[in-house]
Amino acid sequence: MITPPSSVRRSERSRRAILRSALDLCTERGYGHVTIEAIAADAGVSKKTIYRWWPSKGAVLLEAFTDALIDATPFVDTGDIGADLRTHVAGAVKLLSVPPFGPAYAGILSELHHDDRLARQLREQLVDPRVEEAIGRLRSAQDQGQIPPGADLPLAVEMLYGPVYYRHVLRKPVQDEETIATLVDHVLRSLRAPGY
């Protein structure tokens, strides 16, 4: 086994420390009170190190959130699109409902109208790839005959995620298991999938 150079190991350690510190500080202080200076001090790195990798605190928190979201909400294919979507949405709801991820993502969303670069990064790094994965899972269900040909899959994805983000942004109570099941059933019925 080849061991990476010590500078690579140090860089990865620093990167992880920065991401963890950003999330911790966001939970403790709230997004608006987190600064690059505070992240650097907490992570034990220089501001220059942070700016070498990210242009803003929003970008730091976006990377931390993206890593967590991908891990917490995989798109599985058990052959049952309803069950798979319920599992996926439940994972997203759970992640958005707990610190540090919920507050961090709410803070990122609050910056989008003021920071075009962050808005572009959010779309390119998180939203667009996740939407494509969701459409891919729905296409697989189409291939299995669970969703009819010609169904508007991008619209179905918007219908699935819209209520989750609506509740998150407006700080309404999170969906419970029954509400998630109802949401998924409504989306699948709208596609006129057999059995729904």
LUMMAR-519677 format. One line per 3 residues: number of its first residue (from 1); their letters; for each residue x, y, z of N, C-alpha, C. Coordinates in steps of 0.02 Angstrom, whole numbers, plus 32768, in hexadecimal, padded with zeros to 4 digits. Example, Ala and Ser with C-alpha at 12.3 -4.5 7.8 and 13.67 -1.06 7.14 Angstrom:
2
1> as> 8294:7EE4:8186:8267:7F1F:8186:8294:7F5B:8186; 8282:7F90:8162:82AC:7FCB:8165:8285:8002:818A
% end
This chain:
196
1> mit> 802A:7FC5:8000:8000:8000:8000:802C:803E:8000; 801B:806E:7FD6:8041:80AC:7FD1:8022:80DE:8001; 804C:80FC:802A:8036:812F:8059:803B:8173:8038
4> pps> 8005:819C:803C:8009:81DE:801E:803C:8209:8041; 8058:8239:801E:8089:8266:803E:806A:8289:807B; 8094:829B:80AA:807A:82B9:80E8:8054:82FA:80DA
7> svr> 8067:831F:80A6:8044:835E:8096:7FFC:834F:8081; 7FF1:8317:805E:7FAD:8305:8049:7F84:82F2:8087; 7FA2:82CB:80B4:7F7F:82B8:80F1:7F6E:82F6:811B
10> rse> 7F9E:8325:8120:7F92:8363:8146:7F5A:838B:8125; 7F5B:838F:80E3:7F28:83B5:80C0:7EE2:8397:80CC; 7EDD:8356:80C9:7E9D:8335:80D5:7E86:833F:811D
13> rsr> 7EB5:833A:814C:7EA5:8346:8192:7E8C:838E:819C; 7EAE:83BD:817D:7E9A:8403:8181:7E56:840E:8162; 7E4A:83F0:8129:7E0A:83F7:8106:7DD1:83DE:8132
16> rai> 7DDA:83A3:814F:7DA7:8386:817A:7D9C:83B2:81B9; 7DD2:83CB:81D5:7DCC:83F6:8210:7DA6:8436:81FF; 7DB2:8452:81C5:7D8F:848F:81B0:7D45:8481:81A7
19> lrs> 7D34:844B:8185:7CEE:843A:817A:7CCA:842E:81BC; 7CEA:8408:81E9:7CCC:83FA:822A:7CC3:843B:8253; 7CF6:8465:8253:7CF2:84A4:8279:7CBA:84D1:825E
22> ald> 7CB4:84D4:821C:7C80:84FD:81FE:7C3B:84E6:8215; 7C30:84A4:8214:7BEF:848A:8229:7BE4:8495:8274; 7C17:8488:829C:7C10:8492:82E4:7C00:84DB:82F5
25> lct> 7C24:8509:82D6:7C18:8550:82E3:7BD3:8566:82CC; 7BBD:854A:8295:7B7A:855B:827B:7B45:8545:82AD; 7B4F:850B:82CC:7B20:84F3:82FE:7B22:851E:833D
28> erg> 7B5E:8530:8352:7B67:8557:8390:7B50:859F:8389; 7B62:85BE:8351:7B58:8607:834A:7B21:861B:8319; 7B0F:85EE:82EC:7AE2:8600:82B6:7B0B:8616:8279
31> ygh> 7AF0:8609:823F:7B14:8617:8201:7B2E:865E:81FC; 7B04:868E:820D:7B16:86D4:8206:7B50:86EA:8231; 7B5F:86C5:8266:7B95:86D7:8294:7BD5:86AE:8289
34> vti> 7BD5:8685:8256:7C12:865E:8246:7C3C:8688:8216; 7C7D:8689:8223:7CAC:86AD:81F8:7CE4:867E:81E4; 7D06:8691:81AF:7D41:866B:819A:7D75:866D:81D2
37> eai> 7D7C:86A6:81F3:7DAC:86AC:8229:7D9D:867A:8261; 7D5D:8674:8273:7D49:8646:82A8:7D54:85FE:8294; 7D45:85EE:8255:7D50:85AA:823C:7D9A:8599:823F
40> aad> 7DC4:85C8:8228:7E0C:85BD:8227:7E26:85B1:826E; 7E11:85DC:829C:7E28:85D5:82E2:7E13:8593:8300; 7DD4:8580:82F5:7DBA:8542:8311:7DDC:8505:82F2
43> agv> 7DEA:8508:82B1:7E09:84CF:828E:7E54:84CC:8297; 7E72:8503:82B0:7EBA:8504:82BA:7EE0:850D:8279; 7EC3:8533:824A:7EE3:8540:820A:7EE2:858B:81FE
46> skk> 7F04:85A1:81CA:7F04:85E7:81B9:7EC9:85F7:818A; 7EB5:8637:8188:7E81:864C:8159:7E98:863D:8112; 7ED9:8645:8105:7EF5:8639:80C3:7EE8:85F1:80AD
49> tiy> 7EEE:85C2:80DC:7EE0:857C:80CC:7E98:8573:80B6; 7E6A:8593:80D9:7E23:858E:80C7:7E16:85AD:8083; 7E30:85E9:8079:7E25:860B:8039:7E48:85E9:7FFE
52> rww> 7E78:85C0:800B:7E98:859A:7FD6:7E66:8567:7FB9; 7E38:854F:7FE3:7E09:851B:7FCD:7DC3:8534:7FC0; 7DAD:8569:7FE4:7D69:8581:7FDF:7D68:85CE:7FDC
55> psk> 7D39:85EB:7FB6:7D36:8634:7FB1:7D0F:8656:7FE9; 7CE8:862F:8010:7CBC:864D:8043:7CA8:8619:8076; 7C8C:8631:80AD:7C72:8602:80E0:7C39:85D9:80C4
58> gav> 7C10:85F7:8099:7BDA:85D3:8079:7BF3:8597:8051; 7C2B:85A1:802E:7C48:856A:8007:7C63:8533:8034; 7C80:8547:806D:7C99:8515:809E:7C5E:84EB:80B7
61> lle> 7C29:850D:80CC:7BF0:84EA:80E7:7BCB:84C1:80B2; 7BCB:84DA:8074:7BAD:84B5:803D:7BD0:8472:8034; 7C12:8472:8035:7C37:8433:802D:7C28:8403:8066
64> aft> 7C27:841D:80A3:7C18:83F3:80DD:7BD2:83D6:80D8; 7BA2:83FF:80C5:7B5D:83E8:80BE:7B56:83B5:8086; 7B76:83C3:804D:7B71:8395:8014:7B8C:8350:8026
67> dal> 7BC5:834E:8047:7BE1:830E:805C:7BB0:82E8:8088; 7B91:830B:80B8:7B63:82EA:80E6:7B23:82D4:80C2; 7B0A:82FD:8095:7ACC:82EC:8072:7AD5:82AE:8046
70> ida> 7B0B:82AB:8023:7B17:8272:7FF7:7B1C:8232:8020; 7B3D:8235:805A:7B42:81FB:8085:7AFF:81E7:80A3; 7AD6:8218:80B5:7A98:820B:80DA:7A5D:81F9:80AC
73> tpf> 7A62:820B:806C:7A28:8202:8040:7A3B:81E0:7FFF; 7A52:81A2:8002:7A63:8180:7FC4:7A23:816F:7F9C; 7A2B:8167:7F5C:79F4:8150:7F32:79FD:8105:7F28
76> vdt> 79D6:80DE:7F4C:79DA:8096:7F46:79A5:807D:7F16; 79AE:8042:7EFC:797E:8024:7ECF:796F:7FDD:7EE7; 793A:7FD8:7F10:7925:7F97:7F29:78F2:7F76:7EFC
79> gdi> 78DE:7F9B:7EC8:78A9:7F83:7E9C:7864:7F9D:7EB0; 7860:7FC3:7EE7:7821:7FE0:7EFE:782B:802C:7F02; 7815:8050:7ECE:7821:8098:7ECB:7802:80BD:7F05
82> gad> 77C8:80A9:7F1B:77A8:80CA:7F54:77D2:80C4:7F93; 77E7:8088:7FA3:7810:807D:7FDF:7852:80A2:7FD9; 7870:80A0:7F9E:78B1:80C1:7F95:78AC:810D:7F9E
85> lrt> 7877:812A:7F82:786E:8173:7F89:785D:8185:7FD2; 7835:815D:7FF4:7827:816B:803A:7867:816A:8063; 7892:813A:8058:78D1:8135:807B:78FD:8172:806C
88> hva> 7901:8183:802D:792A:81BC:8018:7912:81FD:8036; 78D2:820B:8030:78B6:824A:804B:78BD:824C:8097; 78B2:8214:80B8:78B9:8212:8101:7901:8223:8115
91> gav> 7932:820C:80EF:7978:821D:80FD:7985:8267:80F5; 7969:8285:80C1:7972:82CD:80B6:794F:82F5:80ED; 7913:82E2:8100:78EE:8305:8134:7915:8301:8176
94> kll> 792E:82C6:8185:7953:82BE:81C4:7991:82EA:81C5; 79B7:82EA:818E:79F4:8313:818B:79E4:835D:8192; 79B0:8374:8171:799E:83BC:8174:7982:83D0:81B7
97> svp> 796C:83A0:81DF:794A:83B1:821E:7979:83B4:825A; 79B8:83A4:8251:79E5:83A2:828B:7A23:83CE:827F; 7A3C:83EC:82B6:7A7C:840E:82B1:7AB3:83DA:82A8
100> pfg> 7AE8:83EA:8287:7AF7:842B:826B:7ADD:8435:8224; 7AC2:8401:8206:7AB4:8404:81BF:7A78:8430:81AD; 7A42:842B:81D3:7A08:8455:81C4:7A18:849F:81C7
103> pay> 7A36:84B7:81FF:7A47:84FE:8202:7A7A:8513:81CC; 7AAA:84E8:81BF:7ADC:84F8:818C:7ABB:8501:8147; 7A8F:84D3:8136:7A6F:84D7:80F4:7A40:8513:80F0
106> agi> 7A1C:8521:8126:79F1:855C:8127:7A1A:859B:811C; 7A55:859E:813B:7A81:85D8:8132:7A9A:85DE:80EB; 7AAC:85A6:80CD:7AC2:85A6:8087:7A8A:85C0:805B
109> lse> 7A4D:85A6:8066:7A14:85BC:803D:7A07:8607:8044; 7A12:8621:8080:7A06:8669:808C:7A38:8695:8065; 7A71:867A:8054:7AA4:86A0:8030:7A9A:86A0:7FE4
112> lhh> 7A72:8674:7FCA:7A6E:866A:7F81:7A59:86A8:7F5B; 7A2F:86D2:7F77:7A19:870E:7F53:7A4C:8746:7F54; 7A80:873D:7F7C:7AB4:8771:7F82:7AF8:875A:7F68
115> ddr> 7AFE:871A:7F59:7B3E:86FE:7F46:7B34:86D1:7F09; 7B3D:86EE:7ECE:7B33:86C8:7E90:7B62:868D:7E8A; 7B9F:8696:7EA1:7BD0:8660:7E9D:7BBA:8625:7EC8
118> lar> 7BA3:8633:7F05:7B8B:85FD:7F31:7B4E:85DC:7F13; 7B21:8603:7EF6:7AE5:85E6:7ED6:7AF8:85B7:7E9D; 7B29:85CB:7E76:7B41:85A0:7E3F:7B61:8561:7E5B
121> qlr> 7B8A:8569:7E8F:7BAA:852E:7EAE:7B76:84FE:7ECA; 7B42:8519:7EEB:7B0E:84EF:7F06:7AEC:84C6:7ECF; 7ADC:84E7:7E98:7ABC:84C4:7E60:7AEB:848F:7E43
124> eql> 7B2A:84A2:7E37:7B59:8475:7E15:7B70:843B:7E42; 7B7C:8449:7E82:7B98:8417:7EAE:7B64:83EC:7ED1; 7B29:8408:7EDC:7AF8:83E3:7F04:7AB6:83D8:7EE0
127> vdp> 7A95:840D:7ECC:7A51:8406:7EB3:7A4F:83E0:7E71; 7A73:83F7:7E3E:7A6F:83D6:7DFD:7A84:838D:7DFF; 7ABB:837B:7E1F:7ACD:8334:7E23:7A99:830A:7E48
130> rve> 7A7D:8325:7E7E:7A4A:82FF:7EA4:7A0A:82F7:7E7C; 79F7:832B:7E57:79BB:8326:7E2D:79C7:82F1:7DF7; 7A02:82F1:7DD9:7A11:82BE:7DA6:7A0F:8278:7DC3
133> eai> 7A28:8270:7E01:7A25:822E:7E21:79DC:821A:7E2E; 79B3:8249:7E44:796D:823A:7E51:7949:8228:7E10; 7957:824D:7DDA:7939:823D:7D9A:7950:81F8:7D83
136> grl> 7990:81E9:7D8E:79AA:81A7:7D7C:7986:816F:7DA1; 7977:817A:7DE1:7952:8147:7E07:790C:8140:7DED; 78EB:8178:7DDB:78A8:8175:7DBE:78A9:8153:7D7A
139> rsa> 78DD:815F:7D52:78E4:813D:7D11:78E9:80F2:7D1A; 790F:80DE:7D4C:7915:8097:7D5B:78D0:8079:7D6B; 78A8:809F:7D91:7864:8088:7DA1:7839:8085:7D61
142> qdq> 7846:80B4:7D34:7824:80B3:7CF3:7835:8073:7CCD; 7876:8064:7CCC:788D:8027:7CA9:786F:7FE8:7CC8; 7860:7FEA:7D08:7842:7FB1:7D2B:77F6:7FB0:7D26
145> gqi> 77DA:7FE2:7D04:7791:7FE5:7CFB:776B:8004:7D35; 778E:8023:7D65:776D:8040:7D9F:7756:8088:7D91; 7773:80A7:7D5E:7760:80EB:7D49:7756:80E8:7CFE
148> ppg> 771F:8103:7CE4:7712:80FD:7C9C:7742:8127:7C72; 774D:8111:7C34:7776:8139:7C06:7755:817D:7BFD; 777E:81AF:7BF1:7764:81F2:7BE5:7757:821B:7C23
151> adl> 775E:81FD:7C5E:7753:8222:7C9C:7787:825A:7CA2; 7774:8292:7CBE:77A1:82CB:7CC6:77CB:82C1:7D05; 7804:82A1:7CFB:782E:828F:7D35:784E:82CC:7D57
154> pla> 7867:82FE:7D32:7881:8339:7D55:784C:835C:7D80; 780E:835F:7D68:77D9:837D:7D90:77CB:8353:7DCE; 77CC:8312:7DC7:77C2:82E6:7E00:77F6:82F2:7E36
157> vem> 7834:82FD:7E22:7869:830B:7E52:785B:834D:7E77; 7846:8380:7E52:7835:83C0:7E72:77FB:83B7:7EA3; 77C9:838F:7E90:7790:8383:7EBC:77A5:835D:7EFB
160> lyg> 77D5:8333:7EF5:77ED:830A:7F2D:7814:8335:7F5F; 7843:835D:7F45:786E:8385:7F71:784F:83C6:7F88; 7821:83E3:7F60:7804:8424:7F71:77E8:8428:7FB8
163> pvy> 77BE:83FA:7FCB:77A2:83FE:800F:77D6:83F6:8046; 780A:83D1:8039:783F:83C8:806B:7863:840B:8076; 7876:842C:803F:7898:846C:8045:786B:84A3:805E
166> yrh> 782C:84A1:804B:77FB:84D2:8063:77F9:84D1:80AF; 77F2:8496:80CB:77F0:8491:8115:7832:84A5:8134; 7869:8494:8114:78AA:84A5:8130:78B5:84F1:8130
169> vlr> 78A9:8510:80F9:78B6:8558:80F3:7889:8580:8121; 784A:856C:8128:781B:8591:8152:781A:8579:819A; 7846:854A:81AA:784D:8530:81EE:780B:8513:8209
172> kpv> 77E9:84F1:81DD:77AB:84CE:81F1:77BE:848A:820C; 7790:8468:822F:77A0:8425:8248:77B4:83F7:820F; 77E5:83CC:821C:77FD:839F:81E8:77C8:8369:81DB
175> qde> 77CD:834C:819F:779F:8317:818D:77AD:82D8:81B7; 7777:82B8:81CD:7780:8278:81EE:777A:8241:81BA; 7780:8203:81D1:7780:81CA:81A3:773F:81C6:817A
178> eti> 7707:81D3:819B:76C7:81D0:8178:76C1:8208:8143; 76D7:8243:8154:76D5:827A:8124:7703:826D:80E8; 773D:8251:80F5:776B:8240:80BF:774C:820C:8091
181> atl> 772C:81D9:80AF:770A:81A5:8087:76D3:81C4:805C; 76AD:81F2:8078:7678:8213:8052:7694:823C:801A; 76CA:8261:8027:76EB:8289:7FF4:7702:825D:7FB9
184> vdh> 7725:8227:7FC9:773D:81FA:7F95:7703:81DC:7F6E; 76CE:81C7:7F91:7693:81AB:7F6E:7674:81DE:7F3F; 766E:821D:7F55:7652:8251:7F29:767D:825C:7EEB
187> vlr> 76BE:825E:7EF5:76EA:8269:7EBB:76E4:822E:7E8B; 76E5:81F2:7EA4:76E1:81B8:7E78:769C:81B4:7E56; 7667:81C5:7E7A:7624:81C6:7E5B:7622:81F9:7E23
190> slr> 7644:8231:7E2D:7642:8265:7DF9:7664:824D:7DB9; 7690:821C:7DBF:76B0:8200:7D84:7687:81C8:7D65; 764F:81B9:7D85:7622:8183:7D70:7647:8140:7D6E
193> apg> 766F:8135:7DA2:7694:80F6:7DA6:7663:80BF:7DB9; 766B:8084:7D9B:763F:804C:7DAC:7644:803D:7DF7; 760A:8033:7E15:7608:8022:7E5C:7604:805F:7E8A
196> y> 7605:809C:7E6C:7601:80D8:7E97:75C7:8102:7E84
% end
